[in-house]
Amino acid sequence: MTPTADAPPLPGRAVIEQRWSDAVFLHWRVDGAEVERMLPAGVRADTFDGSAWIGLVPFVLSDFRFLPLPPVPLIGTFAEVNVRTYGIDGDGRRGVVFRTLEAEHLLPVAAAHALFGLPYRWARIGRKTTDDGRVIEYRSRRRRVDGRSTGPGTRIAVRRGDSAVDTALSRFLTARWGFHETHLGRTRWAANEHIAWPLVDAELLDLTDDLVADAGLGALARRPPDSVLAMPAGHPGFRTRFGAPIAL
């Protein structure tokens, strides 16, 4: 059964809110056995058309806040890049399983790691667009604790089209209303809610990537992705709320 385009209500109160915009979704088909070894206990690979999927997803995050407080000052707007796959637990909850997440600011990185156990990495990330907004490029390079950018990185450039996309596959890859993670020795589930993803077709112009290989997936990113999607140029983004994690 394909995930629904609309998020179900959070099972409890929201604890974090943030705005997402300018997302790009690159996805590759992989054998389910490759994904099974990466999943938390109690979570199995979620598949579509017989394949598991690996995603490389950059986007812009803003208005980060711990509810019910106002946005955290001095953080502003910054970019994030994640390498991810998809799982489903014994209660039928489908979600993202993150392999790595690159982010520019240390405070959200530290907060997400402490609250959710997410595998964040501090990185230097740049983003630029053409005047018409159609072409968007992300560049990322992981930093060391001394601030030097010396680790794995990525360069992603796409041209966003005009054709809206809402298919069973696009919903499977993007309509993920939570994530699974191992934290403090247990598998935990955290739900999120936001409006349905606005998506358009996109053309991959360039991909030079080390992040997918660093996440344990070898040379996967050396071949073209099987799906390329993006948020429309000029879209203002949307607010996303996360519930507190619960143990499986």
C-alpha positions as CSV (number, residue, x, y, z in Angstrom):
1,M,0.0,0.0,0.0
2,T,1.4,3.4,-1.0
3,P,1.8,6.0,1.7
4,T,-0.9,8.7,1.8
5,A,-0.1,12.1,0.4
6,D,-1.5,13.8,3.6
7,A,0.1,13.3,7.0
8,P,-2.0,11.7,9.7
9,P,-2.3,13.7,13.0
10,L,0.7,13.5,15.4
11,P,0.1,10.8,18.1
12,G,1.1,13.4,20.8
13,R,2.1,17.0,21.2
14,A,4.7,18.5,18.8
15,V,8.1,19.2,20.3
16,I,10.0,20.7,17.3
17,E,8.9,22.8,14.4
18,Q,10.9,24.0,11.3
19,R,10.3,25.2,7.8
20,W,11.5,23.2,4.7
21,S,12.0,24.6,1.2
22,D,14.0,24.1,-2.0
23,A,14.1,20.3,-1.6
24,V,15.7,18.1,-4.3
25,F,15.1,14.3,-4.3
26,L,17.6,11.9,-6.0
27,H,16.8,8.2,-5.6
28,W,18.3,5.0,-6.7
29,R,16.8,1.5,-6.8
30,V,18.7,-1.1,-4.8
31,D,18.3,-4.7,-3.7
32,G,16.4,-5.0,-0.5
33,A,19.2,-7.1,1.1
34,E,21.5,-4.0,0.9
35,V,19.0,-2.0,2.9
36,E,18.2,-4.7,5.5
37,R,21.6,-4.6,7.0
38,M,21.3,-0.8,7.7
39,L,18.0,-0.8,9.5
40,P,17.3,-0.6,13.2
41,A,16.0,-3.6,15.1
42,G,12.3,-4.3,14.4
43,V,12.3,-2.4,11.1
44,R,12.4,-4.1,7.7
45,A,13.0,-2.6,4.3
46,D,10.1,-0.9,2.7
47,T,10.0,-1.6,-1.0
48,F,8.2,-0.3,-4.1
49,D,7.9,-2.3,-7.3
50,G,10.2,-5.0,-5.8
51,S,13.1,-2.6,-5.0
52,A,14.3,-0.8,-1.9
53,W,15.4,2.8,-2.5
54,I,18.3,5.1,-1.4
55,G,17.8,8.8,-1.4
56,L,20.2,11.8,-1.5
57,V,18.2,14.8,-0.4
58,P,19.3,18.4,0.0
59,F,17.0,21.1,1.2
60,V,16.8,24.4,3.1
61,L,15.8,24.6,6.8
62,S,14.6,27.7,8.6
63,D,12.5,28.9,11.5
64,F,13.9,26.1,13.8
65,R,12.2,26.1,17.2
66,F,11.5,24.0,20.3
67,L,7.7,24.2,20.8
68,P,6.1,26.2,22.3
69,L,9.1,28.6,22.2
70,P,9.7,31.1,19.3
71,P,12.4,30.3,16.7
72,V,15.9,29.9,18.1
73,P,17.9,33.1,17.5
74,L,21.1,33.3,15.5
75,I,20.4,30.1,13.5
76,G,18.5,31.7,10.6
77,T,18.3,29.8,7.4
78,F,20.7,27.0,6.5
79,A,21.0,23.9,4.2
80,E,21.0,20.2,5.1
81,V,21.8,17.1,3.0
82,N,20.7,13.6,4.0
83,V,21.4,10.1,2.7
84,R,18.4,7.9,3.6
85,T,16.4,4.8,3.0
86,Y,13.0,3.6,4.0
87,G,11.7,1.1,6.5
88,I,8.5,-0.2,8.0
89,D,8.0,-1.6,11.5
90,G,5.8,-4.3,12.9
91,D,3.0,-1.9,13.5
92,G,3.0,-0.8,9.9
93,R,4.6,2.6,10.5
94,R,6.5,3.6,7.4
95,G,9.4,6.1,7.7
96,V,12.8,7.3,6.8
97,V,15.9,5.7,8.1
98,F,18.8,8.2,7.9
99,R,22.3,7.0,7.1
100,T,23.8,10.4,7.5
101,L,22.6,14.0,7.7
102,E,24.9,17.0,6.9
103,A,24.0,20.4,8.4
104,E,25.6,23.8,8.7
105,H,24.7,24.8,12.3
106,L,25.9,23.0,15.4
107,L,23.0,23.7,17.7
108,P,20.3,21.9,15.6
109,V,22.8,19.1,15.0
110,A,23.4,18.7,18.8
111,A,19.7,19.0,19.6
112,A,18.6,16.4,17.0
113,H,21.3,14.0,18.1
114,A,20.4,14.4,21.8
115,L,16.6,14.1,21.3
116,F,16.4,11.7,18.5
117,G,19.8,10.0,18.1
118,L,20.1,11.1,14.5
119,P,23.5,10.7,12.8
120,Y,24.1,14.4,12.1
121,R,27.4,15.7,10.8
122,W,28.6,19.3,10.8
123,A,29.3,20.5,7.2
124,R,29.9,23.6,5.1
125,I,27.0,23.8,2.6
126,G,26.4,26.3,-0.1
127,R,23.3,26.8,-2.3
128,K,22.8,28.9,-5.4
129,T,20.1,29.3,-8.0
130,T,19.7,31.0,-11.4
131,D,17.8,34.3,-11.6
132,D,14.6,32.4,-12.7
133,G,15.1,29.9,-9.9
134,R,14.8,26.9,-12.2
135,V,18.4,25.7,-11.7
136,I,19.4,25.0,-8.1
137,E,22.8,23.8,-7.0
138,Y,24.0,22.5,-3.6
139,R,27.6,21.9,-2.5
140,S,28.5,20.3,0.8
141,R,31.8,19.3,2.5
142,R,31.9,17.8,5.9
143,R,33.9,19.7,8.6
144,R,36.2,18.5,11.3
145,V,35.6,19.7,14.9
146,D,38.2,22.4,14.3
147,G,36.0,23.8,11.5
148,R,38.1,22.7,8.6
149,S,36.2,21.2,5.7
150,T,38.0,18.0,4.8
151,G,35.5,15.2,4.8
152,P,33.2,13.7,2.2
153,G,31.0,16.0,0.2
154,T,28.6,16.4,-2.7
155,R,27.7,18.6,-5.6
156,I,24.1,18.4,-6.9
157,A,22.7,20.6,-9.6
158,V,19.2,20.1,-11.2
159,R,16.9,22.1,-13.5
160,R,13.4,22.2,-12.1
161,G,10.6,21.7,-14.6
162,D,6.9,22.8,-14.7
163,S,5.1,19.5,-14.7
164,A,3.6,18.6,-11.3
165,V,4.3,15.1,-10.1
166,D,2.0,13.1,-7.9
167,T,2.4,9.3,-8.5
168,A,2.5,6.2,-6.4
169,L,6.3,6.3,-6.6
170,S,6.7,10.0,-5.7
171,R,4.4,9.4,-2.7
172,F,6.4,6.4,-1.7
173,L,9.7,8.3,-1.8
174,T,8.5,11.6,-0.2
175,A,5.3,11.1,1.9
176,R,7.1,9.8,4.9
177,W,5.4,10.7,8.1
178,G,8.1,9.8,10.6
179,F,11.5,8.2,10.9
180,H,13.0,5.2,12.7
181,E,16.3,5.5,14.6
182,T,18.3,3.6,17.2
183,H,18.8,5.7,20.2
184,L,20.0,4.8,23.7
185,G,20.1,1.1,22.7
186,R,16.4,1.0,21.5
187,T,14.6,1.5,18.2
188,R,12.5,4.6,18.3
189,W,9.9,6.1,16.1
190,A,9.2,9.9,15.7
191,A,6.3,11.1,13.7
192,N,6.1,14.3,11.7
193,E,3.4,16.2,9.9
194,H,3.3,18.8,7.2
195,I,1.3,19.6,4.0
196,A,1.5,17.2,1.0
197,W,4.8,17.6,-0.8
198,P,4.6,20.0,-3.8
199,L,6.7,18.2,-6.5
200,V,7.8,18.8,-10.1
201,D,9.9,16.9,-12.5
202,A,13.6,17.8,-12.6
203,E,16.6,17.2,-14.8
204,L,19.9,16.2,-13.2
205,L,22.6,18.5,-14.5
206,D,25.5,17.4,-12.3
207,L,26.3,15.0,-9.5
208,T,29.7,14.6,-7.9
209,D,29.1,12.7,-4.6
210,D,31.0,11.1,-1.8
211,L,28.2,11.0,0.8
212,V,26.4,8.0,-0.6
213,A,29.6,5.9,-0.6
214,D,30.5,7.2,2.9
215,A,27.1,5.9,4.1
216,G,28.1,2.4,3.1
217,L,26.6,2.2,-0.4
218,G,29.7,1.9,-2.5
219,A,29.6,3.3,-6.0
220,L,25.8,3.7,-6.2
221,A,26.0,7.5,-6.9
222,R,28.3,6.9,-9.9
223,R,25.2,5.8,-12.0
224,P,22.3,8.1,-12.8
225,P,19.5,8.2,-10.2
226,D,16.3,6.3,-11.1
227,S,14.1,9.2,-9.9
228,V,14.8,13.0,-9.8
229,L,12.2,15.3,-8.2
230,A,12.2,18.8,-6.7
231,M,10.0,21.4,-5.1
232,P,8.8,24.0,-7.6
233,A,11.0,27.1,-8.2
234,G,9.8,29.9,-6.0
235,H,7.8,27.8,-3.6
236,P,7.9,29.4,-0.1
237,G,8.2,26.0,1.7
238,F,6.1,24.7,4.5
239,R,6.2,24.1,8.3
240,T,7.0,20.7,9.6
241,R,6.3,19.5,13.2
242,F,7.8,16.5,15.0
243,G,6.4,14.6,17.9
244,A,8.5,13.2,20.7
245,P,10.1,9.8,19.9
246,I,8.5,6.6,21.2
247,A,10.2,3.3,21.7
248,L,9.1,0.3,19.7
